[in-house]
Amino acid sequence: MREYEVVSTYLNGCAGAAYPQTDFEEVEIESPEAYLKEKFGKDSQHFVKSVGERGQLVYTFDNGTVTHIYEFTEL
């Protein structure tokens, strides 16, 4: 198991939801993929993985209406 700081950002493209919702947590998990699979089930396969400028792993899902962004920084 590894320990990560997770920054999750949720953006809702519907009218009246102009501000993103951001949460922070520290978790001990097998992998970021396992974390997303536990949270989103089979929909976790739609996340696109990239590496941020500080080396954090970034997973993004955007279906045009809702955007989920998860940043994992290993502690």
CHARMM internal coordinates of N, CA and C (Angstrom, degrees):
IC EDIT
DIST 1 N 1 CA 1.4530
DIST 1 CA 1 C 1.5233
ANGL 1 N 1 CA 1 C 109.13
DIST 1 C 2 N 1.3095
ANGL 1 CA 1 C 2 N 114.29
DIHE 1 N 1 CA 1 C 2 N 146.55
DIST 2 N 2 CA 1.4615
ANGL 1 C 2 N 2 CA 120.79
DIHE 1 CA 1 C 2 N 2 CA 177.76
DIST 2 CA 2 C 1.5251
ANGL 2 N 2 CA 2 C 108.72
DIHE 1 C 2 N 2 CA 2 C -123.95
DIST 2 C 3 N 1.3204
ANGL 2 CA 2 C 3 N 114.51
DIHE 2 N 2 CA 2 C 3 N 154.43
DIST 3 N 3 CA 1.4621
ANGL 2 C 3 N 3 CA 120.33
DIHE 2 CA 2 C 3 N 3 CA -179.61
DIST 3 CA 3 C 1.5270
ANGL 3 N 3 CA 3 C 109.11
DIHE 2 C 3 N 3 CA 3 C -103.84
DIST 3 C 4 N 1.3328
ANGL 3 CA 3 C 4 N 114.98
DIHE 3 N 3 CA 3 C 4 N 131.29
DIST 4 N 4 CA 1.4568
ANGL 3 C 4 N 4 CA 121.90
DIHE 3 CA 3 C 4 N 4 CA -178.65
DIST 4 CA 4 C 1.5235
ANGL 4 N 4 CA 4 C 110.95
DIHE 3 C 4 N 4 CA 4 C -130.18
DIST 4 C 5 N 1.3211
ANGL 4 CA 4 C 5 N 114.89
DIHE 4 N 4 CA 4 C 5 N 150.55
DIST 5 N 5 CA 1.4541
ANGL 4 C 5 N 5 CA 120.85
DIHE 4 CA 4 C 5 N 5 CA 163.95
DIST 5 CA 5 C 1.5209
ANGL 5 N 5 CA 5 C 104.83
DIHE 4 C 5 N 5 CA 5 C -94.65
DIST 5 C 6 N 1.3285
ANGL 5 CA 5 C 6 N 115.75
DIHE 5 N 5 CA 5 C 6 N 128.49
DIST 6 N 6 CA 1.4593
ANGL 5 C 6 N 6 CA 120.50
DIHE 5 CA 5 C 6 N 6 CA -178.41
DIST 6 CA 6 C 1.5201
ANGL 6 N 6 CA 6 C 108.66
DIHE 5 C 6 N 6 CA 6 C -114.99
DIST 6 C 7 N 1.3252
ANGL 6 CA 6 C 7 N 115.45
DIHE 6 N 6 CA 6 C 7 N 125.08
DIST 7 N 7 CA 1.4602
ANGL 6 C 7 N 7 CA 121.77
DIHE 6 CA 6 C 7 N 7 CA 174.33
DIST 7 CA 7 C 1.5256
ANGL 7 N 7 CA 7 C 105.86
DIHE 6 C 7 N 7 CA 7 C -110.95
DIST 7 C 8 N 1.3243
ANGL 7 CA 7 C 8 N 116.30
DIHE 7 N 7 CA 7 C 8 N 115.15
DIST 8 N 8 CA 1.4637
ANGL 7 C 8 N 8 CA 119.74
DIHE 7 CA 7 C 8 N 8 CA 179.61
DIST 8 CA 8 C 1.5200
ANGL 8 N 8 CA 8 C 109.09
DIHE 7 C 8 N 8 CA 8 C -110.62
DIST 8 C 9 N 1.3255
ANGL 8 CA 8 C 9 N 114.78
DIHE 8 N 8 CA 8 C 9 N 133.79
DIST 9 N 9 CA 1.4582
ANGL 8 C 9 N 9 CA 121.39
DIHE 8 CA 8 C 9 N 9 CA 179.21
DIST 9 CA 9 C 1.5168
ANGL 9 N 9 CA 9 C 108.11
DIHE 8 C 9 N 9 CA 9 C -124.22
DIST 9 C 10 N 1.3324
ANGL 9 CA 9 C 10 N 115.32
DIHE 9 N 9 CA 9 C 10 N 132.35
DIST 10 N 10 CA 1.4580
ANGL 9 C 10 N 10 CA 122.28
DIHE 9 CA 9 C 10 N 10 CA -179.75
DIST 10 CA 10 C 1.5135
ANGL 10 N 10 CA 10 C 107.73
DIHE 9 C 10 N 10 CA 10 C -121.81
DIST 10 C 11 N 1.3301
ANGL 10 CA 10 C 11 N 115.98
DIHE 10 N 10 CA 10 C 11 N 123.70
DIST 11 N 11 CA 1.4587
ANGL 10 C 11 N 11 CA 121.37
DIHE 10 CA 10 C 11 N 11 CA 178.29
DIST 11 CA 11 C 1.5281
ANGL 11 N 11 CA 11 C 108.48
DIHE 10 C 11 N 11 CA 11 C -119.83
DIST 11 C 12 N 1.3176
ANGL 11 CA 11 C 12 N 116.20
DIHE 11 N 11 CA 11 C 12 N 127.81
DIST 12 N 12 CA 1.4549
ANGL 11 C 12 N 12 CA 121.69
DIHE 11 CA 11 C 12 N 12 CA 178.87
DIST 12 CA 12 C 1.5171
ANGL 12 N 12 CA 12 C 107.48
DIHE 11 C 12 N 12 CA 12 C -109.11
DIST 12 C 13 N 1.3177
ANGL 12 CA 12 C 13 N 117.72
DIHE 12 N 12 CA 12 C 13 N 118.37
DIST 13 N 13 CA 1.4538
ANGL 12 C 13 N 13 CA 122.52
DIHE 12 CA 12 C 13 N 13 CA -176.77
DIST 13 CA 13 C 1.5119
ANGL 13 N 13 CA 13 C 114.94
DIHE 12 C 13 N 13 CA 13 C -76.07
DIST 13 C 14 N 1.3272
ANGL 13 CA 13 C 14 N 118.43
DIHE 13 N 13 CA 13 C 14 N -2.46
DIST 14 N 14 CA 1.4644
ANGL 13 C 14 N 14 CA 121.07
DIHE 13 CA 13 C 14 N 14 CA -179.67
DIST 14 CA 14 C 1.5299
ANGL 14 N 14 CA 14 C 110.37
DIHE 13 C 14 N 14 CA 14 C -69.93
DIST 14 C 15 N 1.3051
ANGL 14 CA 14 C 15 N 115.18
DIHE 14 N 14 CA 14 C 15 N 154.30
DIST 15 N 15 CA 1.4729
ANGL 14 C 15 N 15 CA 120.56
DIHE 14 CA 14 C 15 N 15 CA 179.10
DIST 15 CA 15 C 1.5207
ANGL 15 N 15 CA 15 C 110.30
DIHE 14 C 15 N 15 CA 15 C -58.90
DIST 15 C 16 N 1.3086
ANGL 15 CA 15 C 16 N 115.91
DIHE 15 N 15 CA 15 C 16 N 139.09
DIST 16 N 16 CA 1.4545
ANGL 15 C 16 N 16 CA 121.10
DIHE 15 CA 15 C 16 N 16 CA 178.06
DIST 16 CA 16 C 1.5171
ANGL 16 N 16 CA 16 C 113.72
DIHE 15 C 16 N 16 CA 16 C 91.22
DIST 16 C 17 N 1.3172
ANGL 16 CA 16 C 17 N 117.99
DIHE 16 N 16 CA 16 C 17 N -3.10
DIST 17 N 17 CA 1.4597
ANGL 16 C 17 N 17 CA 121.59
DIHE 16 CA 16 C 17 N 17 CA -179.96
DIST 17 CA 17 C 1.5210
ANGL 17 N 17 CA 17 C 108.96
DIHE 16 C 17 N 17 CA 17 C -115.68
DIST 17 C 18 N 1.3081
ANGL 17 CA 17 C 18 N 116.06
DIHE 17 N 17 CA 17 C 18 N 64.13
DIST 18 N 18 CA 1.4632
ANGL 17 C 18 N 18 CA 121.46
DIHE 17 CA 17 C 18 N 18 CA -172.23
DIST 18 CA 18 C 1.5268
ANGL 18 N 18 CA 18 C 113.66
DIHE 17 C 18 N 18 CA 18 C -79.26
DIST 18 C 19 N 1.3310
ANGL 18 CA 18 C 19 N 118.33
DIHE 18 N 18 CA 18 C 19 N -18.01
DIST 19 N 19 CA 1.4612
ANGL 18 C 19 N 19 CA 120.67
DIHE 18 CA 18 C 19 N 19 CA -174.86
DIST 19 CA 19 C 1.5246
ANGL 19 N 19 CA 19 C 110.83
DIHE 18 C 19 N 19 CA 19 C -111.16
DIST 19 C 20 N 1.3299
ANGL 19 CA 19 C 20 N 116.93
DIHE 19 N 19 CA 19 C 20 N 135.90
DIST 20 N 20 CA 1.4638
ANGL 19 C 20 N 20 CA 119.14
DIHE 19 CA 19 C 20 N 20 CA 177.78
DIST 20 CA 20 C 1.5271
ANGL 20 N 20 CA 20 C 111.07
DIHE 19 C 20 N 20 CA 20 C -72.51
DIST 20 C 21 N 1.3126
ANGL 20 CA 20 C 21 N 115.29
DIHE 20 N 20 CA 20 C 21 N 152.24
DIST 21 N 21 CA 1.4586
ANGL 20 C 21 N 21 CA 121.92
DIHE 20 CA 20 C 21 N 21 CA 174.65
DIST 21 CA 21 C 1.5217
ANGL 21 N 21 CA 21 C 106.71
DIHE 20 C 21 N 21 CA 21 C -100.76
DIST 21 C 22 N 1.3417
ANGL 21 CA 21 C 22 N 117.24
DIHE 21 N 21 CA 21 C 22 N 122.47
DIST 22 N 22 CA 1.4585
ANGL 21 C 22 N 22 CA 121.69
DIHE 21 CA 21 C 22 N 22 CA -176.67
DIST 22 CA 22 C 1.5252
ANGL 22 N 22 CA 22 C 109.61
DIHE 21 C 22 N 22 CA 22 C -122.42
DIST 22 C 23 N 1.3329
ANGL 22 CA 22 C 23 N 115.26
DIHE 22 N 22 CA 22 C 23 N 133.81
DIST 23 N 23 CA 1.4587
ANGL 22 C 23 N 23 CA 121.92
DIHE 22 CA 22 C 23 N 23 CA 178.36
DIST 23 CA 23 C 1.5243
ANGL 23 N 23 CA 23 C 109.51
DIHE 22 C 23 N 23 CA 23 C -128.22
DIST 23 C 24 N 1.3271
ANGL 23 CA 23 C 24 N 116.23
DIHE 23 N 23 CA 23 C 24 N 150.90
DIST 24 N 24 CA 1.4599
ANGL 23 C 24 N 24 CA 123.35
DIHE 23 CA 23 C 24 N 24 CA 178.30
DIST 24 CA 24 C 1.5155
ANGL 24 N 24 CA 24 C 108.43
DIHE 23 C 24 N 24 CA 24 C -124.92
DIST 24 C 25 N 1.3278
ANGL 24 CA 24 C 25 N 116.31
DIHE 24 N 24 CA 24 C 25 N 141.33
DIST 25 N 25 CA 1.4618
ANGL 24 C 25 N 25 CA 119.84
DIHE 24 CA 24 C 25 N 25 CA 173.84
DIST 25 CA 25 C 1.5302
ANGL 25 N 25 CA 25 C 109.39
DIHE 24 C 25 N 25 CA 25 C -157.58
DIST 25 C 26 N 1.3158
ANGL 25 CA 25 C 26 N 115.54
DIHE 25 N 25 CA 25 C 26 N 156.83
DIST 26 N 26 CA 1.4596
ANGL 25 C 26 N 26 CA 121.83
DIHE 25 CA 25 C 26 N 26 CA 173.20
DIST 26 CA 26 C 1.5158
ANGL 26 N 26 CA 26 C 106.45
DIHE 25 C 26 N 26 CA 26 C -109.16
DIST 26 C 27 N 1.3423
ANGL 26 CA 26 C 27 N 115.45
DIHE 26 N 26 CA 26 C 27 N 130.84
DIST 27 N 27 CA 1.4587
ANGL 26 C 27 N 27 CA 120.44
DIHE 26 CA 26 C 27 N 27 CA -177.26
DIST 27 CA 27 C 1.5193
ANGL 27 N 27 CA 27 C 110.28
DIHE 26 C 27 N 27 CA 27 C -134.19
DIST 27 C 28 N 1.3192
ANGL 27 CA 27 C 28 N 116.07
DIHE 27 N 27 CA 27 C 28 N 153.31
DIST 28 N 28 CA 1.4527
ANGL 27 C 28 N 28 CA 122.53
DIHE 27 CA 27 C 28 N 28 CA 172.77
DIST 28 CA 28 C 1.5233
ANGL 28 N 28 CA 28 C 105.95
DIHE 27 C 28 N 28 CA 28 C -112.45
DIST 28 C 29 N 1.3408
ANGL 28 CA 28 C 29 N 116.63
DIHE 28 N 28 CA 28 C 29 N 111.78
DIST 29 N 29 CA 1.4621
ANGL 28 C 29 N 29 CA 121.59
DIHE 28 CA 28 C 29 N 29 CA -171.57
DIST 29 CA 29 C 1.5235
ANGL 29 N 29 CA 29 C 110.68
DIHE 28 C 29 N 29 CA 29 C -137.77
DIST 29 C 30 N 1.3322
ANGL 29 CA 29 C 30 N 115.57
DIHE 29 N 29 CA 29 C 30 N 162.93
DIST 30 N 30 CA 1.4634
ANGL 29 C 30 N 30 CA 121.94
DIHE 29 CA 29 C 30 N 30 CA 175.14
DIST 30 CA 30 C 1.5236
ANGL 30 N 30 CA 30 C 110.24
DIHE 29 C 30 N 30 CA 30 C -65.04
DIST 30 C 31 N 1.3528
ANGL 30 CA 30 C 31 N 115.61
DIHE 30 N 30 CA 30 C 31 N -49.20
DIST 31 N 31 CA 1.4609
ANGL 30 C 31 N 31 CA 121.26
DIHE 30 CA 30 C 31 N 31 CA -177.60
DIST 31 CA 31 C 1.5296
ANGL 31 N 31 CA 31 C 108.85
DIHE 30 C 31 N 31 CA 31 C -162.92
DIST 31 C 32 N 1.3239
ANGL 31 CA 31 C 32 N 117.60
DIHE 31 N 31 CA 31 C 32 N 159.71
DIST 32 N 32 CA 1.4662
ANGL 31 C 32 N 32 CA 119.82
DIHE 31 CA 31 C 32 N 32 CA 175.23
DIST 32 CA 32 C 1.5320
ANGL 32 N 32 CA 32 C 112.12
DIHE 31 C 32 N 32 CA 32 C -59.53
DIST 32 C 33 N 1.3367
ANGL 32 CA 32 C 33 N 116.90
DIHE 32 N 32 CA 32 C 33 N -37.16
DIST 33 N 33 CA 1.4625
ANGL 32 C 33 N 33 CA 120.28
DIHE 32 CA 32 C 33 N 33 CA 179.30
DIST 33 CA 33 C 1.5302
ANGL 33 N 33 CA 33 C 111.31
DIHE 32 C 33 N 33 CA 33 C -62.62
DIST 33 C 34 N 1.3310
ANGL 33 CA 33 C 34 N 116.61
DIHE 33 N 33 CA 33 C 34 N -41.08
DIST 34 N 34 CA 1.4649
ANGL 33 C 34 N 34 CA 120.87
DIHE 33 CA 33 C 34 N 34 CA 178.38
DIST 34 CA 34 C 1.5331
ANGL 34 N 34 CA 34 C 110.62
DIHE 33 C 34 N 34 CA 34 C -64.67
DIST 34 C 35 N 1.3305
ANGL 34 CA 34 C 35 N 116.78
DIHE 34 N 34 CA 34 C 35 N -39.37
DIST 35 N 35 CA 1.4664
ANGL 34 C 35 N 35 CA 122.05
DIHE 34 CA 34 C 35 N 35 CA 178.18
DIST 35 CA 35 C 1.5278
ANGL 35 N 35 CA 35 C 109.89
DIHE 34 C 35 N 35 CA 35 C -60.38
DIST 35 C 36 N 1.3412
ANGL 35 CA 35 C 36 N 116.93
DIHE 35 N 35 CA 35 C 36 N -47.89
DIST 36 N 36 CA 1.4614
ANGL 35 C 36 N 36 CA 120.92
DIHE 35 CA 35 C 36 N 36 CA -179.22
DIST 36 CA 36 C 1.5199
ANGL 36 N 36 CA 36 C 111.78
DIHE 35 C 36 N 36 CA 36 C -66.67
DIST 36 C 37 N 1.3303
ANGL 36 CA 36 C 37 N 116.59
DIHE 36 N 36 CA 36 C 37 N -37.21
DIST 37 N 37 CA 1.4596
ANGL 36 C 37 N 37 CA 119.93
DIHE 36 CA 36 C 37 N 37 CA 178.75
DIST 37 CA 37 C 1.5234
ANGL 37 N 37 CA 37 C 110.82
DIHE 36 C 37 N 37 CA 37 C -65.01
DIST 37 C 38 N 1.3319
ANGL 37 CA 37 C 38 N 116.60
DIHE 37 N 37 CA 37 C 38 N -38.50
DIST 38 N 38 CA 1.4620
ANGL 37 C 38 N 38 CA 120.25
DIHE 37 CA 37 C 38 N 38 CA 178.03
DIST 38 CA 38 C 1.5301
ANGL 38 N 38 CA 38 C 110.80
DIHE 37 C 38 N 38 CA 38 C -65.86
DIST 38 C 39 N 1.3224
ANGL 38 CA 38 C 39 N 116.75
DIHE 38 N 38 CA 38 C 39 N -37.83
DIST 39 N 39 CA 1.4622
ANGL 38 C 39 N 39 CA 122.10
DIHE 38 CA 38 C 39 N 39 CA -177.33
DIST 39 CA 39 C 1.5287
ANGL 39 N 39 CA 39 C 113.25
DIHE 38 C 39 N 39 CA 39 C -78.36
DIST 39 C 40 N 1.3462
ANGL 39 CA 39 C 40 N 117.04
DIHE 39 N 39 CA 39 C 40 N -39.09
DIST 40 N 40 CA 1.4586
ANGL 39 C 40 N 40 CA 121.23
DIHE 39 CA 39 C 40 N 40 CA -171.40
DIST 40 CA 40 C 1.5274
ANGL 40 N 40 CA 40 C 114.67
DIHE 39 C 40 N 40 CA 40 C -116.91
DIST 40 C 41 N 1.3243
ANGL 40 CA 40 C 41 N 117.89
DIHE 40 N 40 CA 40 C 41 N -3.07
DIST 41 N 41 CA 1.4610
ANGL 40 C 41 N 41 CA 120.68
DIHE 40 CA 40 C 41 N 41 CA -179.73
DIST 41 CA 41 C 1.5159
ANGL 41 N 41 CA 41 C 111.56
DIHE 40 C 41 N 41 CA 41 C 62.06
DIST 41 C 42 N 1.3227
ANGL 41 CA 41 C 42 N 116.30
DIHE 41 N 41 CA 41 C 42 N -138.60
DIST 42 N 42 CA 1.4704
ANGL 41 C 42 N 42 CA 120.19
DIHE 41 CA 41 C 42 N 42 CA -176.85
DIST 42 CA 42 C 1.5267
ANGL 42 N 42 CA 42 C 112.41
DIHE 41 C 42 N 42 CA 42 C -65.96
DIST 42 C 43 N 1.3258
ANGL 42 CA 42 C 43 N 118.52
DIHE 42 N 42 CA 42 C 43 N -20.85
DIST 43 N 43 CA 1.4712
ANGL 42 C 43 N 43 CA 121.03
DIHE 42 CA 42 C 43 N 43 CA 177.98
DIST 43 CA 43 C 1.5228
ANGL 43 N 43 CA 43 C 112.10
DIHE 42 C 43 N 43 CA 43 C -68.77
DIST 43 C 44 N 1.3424
ANGL 43 CA 43 C 44 N 117.73
DIHE 43 N 43 CA 43 C 44 N -13.27
DIST 44 N 44 CA 1.4604
ANGL 43 C 44 N 44 CA 120.38
DIHE 43 CA 43 C 44 N 44 CA -179.95
DIST 44 CA 44 C 1.5280
ANGL 44 N 44 CA 44 C 111.64
DIHE 43 C 44 N 44 CA 44 C -64.67
DIST 44 C 45 N 1.3227
ANGL 44 CA 44 C 45 N 117.60
DIHE 44 N 44 CA 44 C 45 N -19.80
DIST 45 N 45 CA 1.4636
ANGL 44 C 45 N 45 CA 120.86
DIHE 44 CA 44 C 45 N 45 CA 179.68
DIST 45 CA 45 C 1.5253
ANGL 45 N 45 CA 45 C 112.66
DIHE 44 C 45 N 45 CA 45 C -69.42
DIST 45 C 46 N 1.3293
ANGL 45 CA 45 C 46 N 117.62
DIHE 45 N 45 CA 45 C 46 N -12.64
DIST 46 N 46 CA 1.4663
ANGL 45 C 46 N 46 CA 121.49
DIHE 45 CA 45 C 46 N 46 CA -179.60
DIST 46 CA 46 C 1.5291
ANGL 46 N 46 CA 46 C 113.30
DIHE 45 C 46 N 46 CA 46 C -86.79
DIST 46 C 47 N 1.3316
ANGL 46 CA 46 C 47 N 117.49
DIHE 46 N 46 CA 46 C 47 N -5.06
DIST 47 N 47 CA 1.4585
ANGL 46 C 47 N 47 CA 120.90
DIHE 46 CA 46 C 47 N 47 CA 179.05
DIST 47 CA 47 C 1.5313
ANGL 47 N 47 CA 47 C 109.96
DIHE 46 C 47 N 47 CA 47 C -75.28
DIST 47 C 48 N 1.3232
ANGL 47 CA 47 C 48 N 115.19
DIHE 47 N 47 CA 47 C 48 N 140.16
DIST 48 N 48 CA 1.4690
ANGL 47 C 48 N 48 CA 121.81
DIHE 47 CA 47 C 48 N 48 CA 177.89
DIST 48 CA 48 C 1.5246
ANGL 48 N 48 CA 48 C 107.56
DIHE 47 C 48 N 48 CA 48 C -104.41
DIST 48 C 49 N 1.3314
ANGL 48 CA 48 C 49 N 116.09
DIHE 48 N 48 CA 48 C 49 N 129.17
DIST 49 N 49 CA 1.4641
ANGL 48 C 49 N 49 CA 121.87
DIHE 48 CA 48 C 49 N 49 CA -176.70
DIST 49 CA 49 C 1.5261
ANGL 49 N 49 CA 49 C 110.07
DIHE 48 C 49 N 49 CA 49 C -94.33
DIST 49 C 50 N 1.3382
ANGL 49 CA 49 C 50 N 115.51
DIHE 49 N 49 CA 49 C 50 N 138.99
DIST 50 N 50 CA 1.4654
ANGL 49 C 50 N 50 CA 121.89
DIHE 49 CA 49 C 50 N 50 CA 172.71
DIST 50 CA 50 C 1.5227
ANGL 50 N 50 CA 50 C 107.94
DIHE 49 C 50 N 50 CA 50 C -146.75
DIST 50 C 51 N 1.3233
ANGL 50 CA 50 C 51 N 116.06
DIHE 50 N 50 CA 50 C 51 N 173.66
DIST 51 N 51 CA 1.4622
ANGL 50 C 51 N 51 CA 121.00
DIHE 50 CA 50 C 51 N 51 CA 178.52
DIST 51 CA 51 C 1.5234
ANGL 51 N 51 CA 51 C 107.56
DIHE 50 C 51 N 51 CA 51 C -116.12
DIST 51 C 52 N 1.3364
ANGL 51 CA 51 C 52 N 116.23
DIHE 51 N 51 CA 51 C 52 N 127.58
DIST 52 N 52 CA 1.4594
ANGL 51 C 52 N 52 CA 121.88
DIHE 51 CA 51 C 52 N 52 CA -179.90
DIST 52 CA 52 C 1.5137
ANGL 52 N 52 CA 52 C 112.06
DIHE 51 C 52 N 52 CA 52 C -75.17
DIST 52 C 53 N 1.3151
ANGL 52 CA 52 C 53 N 115.91
DIHE 52 N 52 CA 52 C 53 N 171.50
DIST 53 N 53 CA 1.4654
ANGL 52 C 53 N 53 CA 120.62
DIHE 52 CA 52 C 53 N 53 CA -176.88
DIST 53 CA 53 C 1.5189
ANGL 53 N 53 CA 53 C 113.78
DIHE 52 C 53 N 53 CA 53 C -66.66
DIST 53 C 54 N 1.3449
ANGL 53 CA 53 C 54 N 118.57
DIHE 53 N 53 CA 53 C 54 N -20.17
DIST 54 N 54 CA 1.4667
ANGL 53 C 54 N 54 CA 121.35
DIHE 53 CA 53 C 54 N 54 CA 177.30
DIST 54 CA 54 C 1.5277
ANGL 54 N 54 CA 54 C 111.72
DIHE 53 C 54 N 54 CA 54 C -100.28
DIST 54 C 55 N 1.3360
ANGL 54 CA 54 C 55 N 116.66
DIHE 54 N 54 CA 54 C 55 N 11.83
DIST 55 N 55 CA 1.4534
ANGL 54 C 55 N 55 CA 120.86
DIHE 54 CA 54 C 55 N 55 CA 178.37
DIST 55 CA 55 C 1.5167
ANGL 55 N 55 CA 55 C 115.13
DIHE 54 C 55 N 55 CA 55 C 89.24
DIST 55 C 56 N 1.3261
ANGL 55 CA 55 C 56 N 118.60
DIHE 55 N 55 CA 55 C 56 N -0.14
DIST 56 N 56 CA 1.4542
ANGL 55 C 56 N 56 CA 120.95
DIHE 55 CA 55 C 56 N 56 CA 179.45
DIST 56 CA 56 C 1.5286
ANGL 56 N 56 CA 56 C 110.23
DIHE 55 C 56 N 56 CA 56 C -73.52
DIST 56 C 57 N 1.3201
ANGL 56 CA 56 C 57 N 115.87
DIHE 56 N 56 CA 56 C 57 N 150.62
DIST 57 N 57 CA 1.4551
ANGL 56 C 57 N 57 CA 121.34
DIHE 56 CA 56 C 57 N 57 CA 176.22
DIST 57 CA 57 C 1.5209
ANGL 57 N 57 CA 57 C 108.16
DIHE 56 C 57 N 57 CA 57 C -85.53
DIST 57 C 58 N 1.3319
ANGL 57 CA 57 C 58 N 116.66
DIHE 57 N 57 CA 57 C 58 N 128.85
DIST 58 N 58 CA 1.4604
ANGL 57 C 58 N 58 CA 122.13
DIHE 57 CA 57 C 58 N 58 CA -176.98
DIST 58 CA 58 C 1.5223
ANGL 58 N 58 CA 58 C 108.45
DIHE 57 C 58 N 58 CA 58 C -119.29
DIST 58 C 59 N 1.3267
ANGL 58 CA 58 C 59 N 116.26
DIHE 58 N 58 CA 58 C 59 N 127.31
DIST 59 N 59 CA 1.4578
ANGL 58 C 59 N 59 CA 122.67
DIHE 58 CA 58 C 59 N 59 CA 178.22
DIST 59 CA 59 C 1.5248
ANGL 59 N 59 CA 59 C 107.24
DIHE 58 C 59 N 59 CA 59 C -118.78
DIST 59 C 60 N 1.3389
ANGL 59 CA 59 C 60 N 116.26
DIHE 59 N 59 CA 59 C 60 N 126.23
DIST 60 N 60 CA 1.4576
ANGL 59 C 60 N 60 CA 121.60
DIHE 59 CA 59 C 60 N 60 CA -175.33
DIST 60 CA 60 C 1.5239
ANGL 60 N 60 CA 60 C 110.70
DIHE 59 C 60 N 60 CA 60 C -126.17
DIST 60 C 61 N 1.3200
ANGL 60 CA 60 C 61 N 115.55
DIHE 60 N 60 CA 60 C 61 N 135.59
DIST 61 N 61 CA 1.4612
ANGL 60 C 61 N 61 CA 122.29
DIHE 60 CA 60 C 61 N 61 CA 172.65
DIST 61 CA 61 C 1.5199
ANGL 61 N 61 CA 61 C 106.89
DIHE 60 C 61 N 61 CA 61 C -127.63
DIST 61 C 62 N 1.3256
ANGL 61 CA 61 C 62 N 116.73
DIHE 61 N 61 CA 61 C 62 N 125.20
DIST 62 N 62 CA 1.4654
ANGL 61 C 62 N 62 CA 121.75
DIHE 61 CA 61 C 62 N 62 CA -179.37
DIST 62 CA 62 C 1.5199
ANGL 62 N 62 CA 62 C 108.27
DIHE 61 C 62 N 62 CA 62 C -138.91
DIST 62 C 63 N 1.3302
ANGL 62 CA 62 C 63 N 116.43
DIHE 62 N 62 CA 62 C 63 N 113.95
DIST 63 N 63 CA 1.4583
ANGL 62 C 63 N 63 CA 119.29
DIHE 62 CA 62 C 63 N 63 CA 178.83
DIST 63 CA 63 C 1.5314
ANGL 63 N 63 CA 63 C 112.40
DIHE 62 C 63 N 63 CA 63 C -104.29
DIST 63 C 64 N 1.3313
ANGL 63 CA 63 C 64 N 116.89
DIHE 63 N 63 CA 63 C 64 N 13.33
DIST 64 N 64 CA 1.4542
ANGL 63 C 64 N 64 CA 121.13
DIHE 63 CA 63 C 64 N 64 CA 179.48
DIST 64 CA 64 C 1.5169
ANGL 64 N 64 CA 64 C 113.33
DIHE 63 C 64 N 64 CA 64 C 95.95
DIST 64 C 65 N 1.3094
ANGL 64 CA 64 C 65 N 117.18
DIHE 64 N 64 CA 64 C 65 N -25.43
DIST 65 N 65 CA 1.4629
ANGL 64 C 65 N 65 CA 121.73
DIHE 64 CA 64 C 65 N 65 CA 179.01
DIST 65 CA 65 C 1.5145
ANGL 65 N 65 CA 65 C 110.97
DIHE 64 C 65 N 65 CA 65 C -111.20
DIST 65 C 66 N 1.3186
ANGL 65 CA 65 C 66 N 115.64
DIHE 65 N 65 CA 65 C 66 N -42.54
DIST 66 N 66 CA 1.4597
ANGL 65 C 66 N 66 CA 122.74
DIHE 65 CA 65 C 66 N 66 CA -176.83
DIST 66 CA 66 C 1.5224
ANGL 66 N 66 CA 66 C 108.73
DIHE 65 C 66 N 66 CA 66 C -125.13
DIST 66 C 67 N 1.3412
ANGL 66 CA 66 C 67 N 115.77
DIHE 66 N 66 CA 66 C 67 N 138.70
DIST 67 N 67 CA 1.4625
ANGL 66 C 67 N 67 CA 121.06
DIHE 66 CA 66 C 67 N 67 CA 176.55
DIST 67 CA 67 C 1.5202
ANGL 67 N 67 CA 67 C 108.89
DIHE 66 C 67 N 67 CA 67 C -125.68
DIST 67 C 68 N 1.3245
ANGL 67 CA 67 C 68 N 115.47
DIHE 67 N 67 CA 67 C 68 N 129.92
DIST 68 N 68 CA 1.4578
ANGL 67 C 68 N 68 CA 122.39
DIHE 67 CA 67 C 68 N 68 CA 173.75
DIST 68 CA 68 C 1.5171
ANGL 68 N 68 CA 68 C 107.22
DIHE 67 C 68 N 68 CA 68 C -114.97
DIST 68 C 69 N 1.3295
ANGL 68 CA 68 C 69 N 117.28
DIHE 68 N 68 CA 68 C 69 N 131.01
DIST 69 N 69 CA 1.4564
ANGL 68 C 69 N 69 CA 122.33
DIHE 68 CA 68 C 69 N 69 CA 176.40
DIST 69 CA 69 C 1.5272
ANGL 69 N 69 CA 69 C 107.78
DIHE 68 C 69 N 69 CA 69 C -128.65
DIST 69 C 70 N 1.3156
ANGL 69 CA 69 C 70 N 116.00
DIHE 69 N 69 CA 69 C 70 N 124.70
DIST 70 N 70 CA 1.4628
ANGL 69 C 70 N 70 CA 122.13
DIHE 69 CA 69 C 70 N 70 CA 178.57
DIST 70 CA 70 C 1.5233
ANGL 70 N 70 CA 70 C 108.34
DIHE 69 C 70 N 70 CA 70 C -119.98
DIST 70 C 71 N 1.3193
ANGL 70 CA 70 C 71 N 116.49
DIHE 70 N 70 CA 70 C 71 N 123.82
DIST 71 N 71 CA 1.4717
ANGL 70 C 71 N 71 CA 122.34
DIHE 70 CA 70 C 71 N 71 CA 176.69
DIST 71 CA 71 C 1.5196
ANGL 71 N 71 CA 71 C 108.18
DIHE 70 C 71 N 71 CA 71 C -111.90
DIST 71 C 72 N 1.3397
ANGL 71 CA 71 C 72 N 116.27
DIHE 71 N 71 CA 71 C 72 N 125.87
DIST 72 N 72 CA 1.4517
ANGL 71 C 72 N 72 CA 123.14
DIHE 71 CA 71 C 72 N 72 CA -179.61
DIST 72 CA 72 C 1.5142
ANGL 72 N 72 CA 72 C 109.38
DIHE 71 C 72 N 72 CA 72 C -113.05
DIST 72 C 73 N 1.3247
ANGL 72 CA 72 C 73 N 116.62
DIHE 72 N 72 CA 72 C 73 N 119.18
DIST 73 N 73 CA 1.4527
ANGL 72 C 73 N 73 CA 121.82
DIHE 72 CA 72 C 73 N 73 CA 176.33
DIST 73 CA 73 C 1.5269
ANGL 73 N 73 CA 73 C 107.61
DIHE 72 C 73 N 73 CA 73 C -117.20
DIST 73 C 74 N 1.3359
ANGL 73 CA 73 C 74 N 116.04
DIHE 73 N 73 CA 73 C 74 N 120.49
DIST 74 N 74 CA 1.4554
ANGL 73 C 74 N 74 CA 119.47
DIHE 73 CA 73 C 74 N 74 CA -177.66
DIST 74 CA 74 C 1.5284
ANGL 74 N 74 CA 74 C 109.93
DIHE 73 C 74 N 74 CA 74 C -71.87
DIST 74 C 75 N 1.3205
ANGL 74 CA 74 C 75 N 115.87
DIHE 74 N 74 CA 74 C 75 N 134.96
DIST 75 N 75 CA 1.4740
ANGL 74 C 75 N 75 CA 121.83
DIHE 74 CA 74 C 75 N 75 CA -179.19
DIST 75 CA 75 C 1.5089
ANGL 75 N 75 CA 75 C 110.32
DIHE 74 C 75 N 75 CA 75 C -96.25
END
COOR INIT
IC SEED 1 N 1 CA 1 C
IC BUILD
